[in-house]
Amino acid sequence: MSSGTRKGWAPGQLPGAPEAAQRLLEWLQEEEGGLDVVGLDLSGADLSRGDFSESWFTDSRLVNVKLIGADLYRSDAQGADFTGADLTRASLVRVNFDDAVLRGATLDGADLVKASLCDVDATGASFRGTQFMGASLLDVDLRDADLTDAVLRENSFKVAMNHATNLQGVSGSVFGPVKLSEQDSVRELGGAALEEWVRKKGGNVQVITGT
């Protein structure tokens, strides 16, 4: 393995924070194992197309980080700050995003199969064409978010939305209900009422009721 690369991959840009940059460089020399950057600041780094399977981003700061096409399979990103990050086409299968911040992040075309998103701030985030399959979205703030052409399959979907949430072309099935913010009030939508609201916004989802 050549110096400074891991299986032929090297970061496009190292983090600005010296401790995080050093940890990443050390990891590049290791033969195997995930990256452990718990609590470190990787802001501004370009980690696109890297393989970060089973890595630890817990409580890390990843503001404006590029993770385009990266693989974070089974990684822990609980409490991490991905504000403005670009995770376009990233593989986020079984990633733990609980308590994370995805404000203004881009996850277009990402794969979120069986991912966990509980108490997540995803206001203004972009999920265009994102695959949500068997994922848990509980207390996720999707106000002003863009879910154009997103695919939902049997997801727990207790989220907050507003009229600016883009649902054009969204399809699949969800367990509700959704909290809809309207000016100074919030109302809960579930069942047929939620299906109708999504349909009026250009989407088509089946709301699964509990047994």
N, C-alpha and C positions, 0 to 999 in steps of 0.2 A: 504494500500500500504506500502510495507516494505521500510525502510530507504535507500536512495541512489539508488532507482530503479524507473522506470516509466513503469507501466503496465508490470512489471516483467523483464524489460530490464535495463541493466547498461552498460556503455562504457567499452570496453576492456582495454582502456588506455586513461587517461585524457590528455588534452593538456598541454604542458610544461609551457605555459604562465599562471601565476597565475590568472589574471583577467578572462581569458577565462575559466579556470578550475572552478573558483568560480561560474561564470554565469551558466555553465553546471550543476553543483551540485545543484544550486538553482532551475533550471528548472526541475530537476529530482524530486523535492519535490512538484511541482505544479500538480494539477489534470488534467489540459487541457491547450491547446494553444500551438502555435509554439515556437521554440527556437529563441531568438533574440540575435545574436552575431555580429551585424553590426560592421564592422571595427576591430574585434578582431582577435587574432592569435591563431588558433586551430591546428597549425602545429604539426604533429606527433601523433595526437590522433587516437584512434581506435573506430570509431562510427558505426561499422558494424551492420547491421540488426536493427538499430534504426529507429523509426518513427518520421521523421522531417517534416511532412506535414505542409504546410503553414508557414514555418520558414523563418527567415531573415538572410541570409549569405552575404548580400550586402557589398562589399569591404572588405570581410574577407580574411584572409590568411589561406589556407588549404593545405599547401605544405606537400606532402606525407601522407595526412590523409587517413585512411581506412574507406570507406563507402560501403563496400561490402554488397549487398542485402538491403541497406537502402532505405527508402521511403521518397522522397523529394517532394511529390506532391504539385504543386502550390507554391513552395518556390521561393524566390527571391535570386539569386546568382549573380546579376549584379556586374561586376567589381571584382569578387572574384578570388583568385589565387589558382587553383587546380593543380599546377605543381606537377607531379609525384603521384597524388592521385589515389587511387584504388576505382573505382565506379562500379566494376564488378556486373552485374545483379541488379543494382540499379533501382528503379522506379523513373524516372525523368520526369514524365508526367506534361506538362504545366510549367516546370521550366524556369525561365528567366535567361539565361546565357549570356545576352548581355554584351560585353566588358570584359568577363571573360578570364582567362588564363587556358587552358587545356593542356599545353605543356607536352608531355610525360606521360599524364594521361592514365589510363586504364578504358575503359567504355564497356568492352566486355559483350555482352548479356544485356546491359542496355535498358530500355524502354524510348525513347525520343518522345513519342507521343505529338504533338502540343507544343513541347518545342521551345523556341526562342534562337537562337544563331546568334547574329549579332556582327560583329567586334571581333571575337573570335580567339585567337591564339591556334590552336590545332596541331601544328607541332609535329610530332612524336607520336601522341596519338594513342591508339589502340581502334578500334570500331568493333572488330570481333563479328559478329552475332548481332550487335546492331540494334534495331528497330527504324527507323526514319519514323514516320507516320504523315503527315501533319505538319511537323516541318519547321521552317524558318531558313535556313542556308545562311546568307548574309554576304559577306566579311569574310568568315571563312578560315583560313589558314590550309589546310590539306596536306601540303607538308610533305613527309616522314611518313604520317599516314598509318595505317593499317585498311582497311575497308573490310577485308575478310568476305564473307557471310553476310554482312550487308544488311538489307532490307529497301528500300526507297519507300515511297508511296506519290506521289504528293507533294514533298517538294520543296520549293524555294531553289535553289542549286547554288547560285553564290559564288563559292569557288575557292581557289587557290590550284592547285595540281602540282606535278612534276612526273617524271618517277619512282620515288621511292615510290609513293603512291600505296599501294597494293589494287587492286580492284578485286581480284580473288573471284568469286562466288557472287559478289554484284548483287542485282536484284531489279526490281521495276521501278518506274517512277519519273522523276525530271523535274523541270523547270530550264533550264540553264540560261546563259552560264557559262562555267568553264574557269578560267584563268590557262593556262598551262605554267609553268616555264621551260625553256629549256636553260641551261647554262646562258648566259647573256641576253636572250630575253624572252619575255612573249607574248604568242598568245592566242586568245580567241577561244574556241571551243563550238559550239552549234549545235542543230539539229542532222542531220544524221552524221555529222563529229564527234560529241561527242559520239554518239551511237557506231560508228565504233571504236573509240579510246578505249572506255570501253571494247568493245568486244575483241579487241586485247590483253587486259590485263586480260581476263578471266572472265569478268562480262557480264551482260545483262540488260541494262536499256532502257526504252523508254523515250525520251526527248520530253516533252510536249511543244508545241509552243503556244504563246499567241494568243488570239482571236483578 
